[in-house]
């Protein structure tokens, strides 16, 4: 037996809500597979993280006193993550 009314609603007040479900599981699995294929078999996530750490060390190296003060304020405010002893690399 159908749960839908036998006559269509005549106005906006007569309309019943309709369940609308979209399952994107298969699309998400396809997207992930395509990302991994694009990255390739030589991808090394640990090496990538090491490279990012080295880039951050270089980015925050050689700061003058004013830049160091600003860096320390940003770390204290939680804007930048703390690194090592709490100071930018020399």
Secondary structure as the mmCIF struct_conf table of DSSP 4:
data_model
#
loop_
_struct_conf.conf_type_id
_struct_conf.id
_struct_conf.beg_label_comp_id
_struct_conf.beg_label_asym_id
_struct_conf.beg_label_seq_id
_struct_conf.end_label_comp_id
_struct_conf.end_label_asym_id
_struct_conf.end_label_seq_id
BEND BEND1 UNK A 4 UNK A 4
BEND BEND2 UNK A 6 UNK A 7
BEND BEND3 UNK A 11 UNK A 11
TURN_TY1_P TURN_TY1_P1 UNK A 12 UNK A 14
HELX_LH_PP_P HELX_LH_PP_P1 UNK A 15 UNK A 17
HELX_RH_AL_P HELX_RH_AL_P1 UNK A 25 UNK A 39
TURN_TY1_P TURN_TY1_P2 UNK A 41 UNK A 42
HELX_RH_AL_P HELX_RH_AL_P2 UNK A 45 UNK A 59
TURN_TY1_P TURN_TY1_P3 UNK A 60 UNK A 60
BEND BEND4 UNK A 61 UNK A 62
HELX_RH_AL_P HELX_RH_AL_P3 UNK A 65 UNK A 76
TURN_TY1_P TURN_TY1_P4 UNK A 77 UNK A 78
BEND BEND5 UNK A 79 UNK A 80
TURN_TY1_P TURN_TY1_P5 UNK A 84 UNK A 85
BEND BEND6 UNK A 86 UNK A 87
#
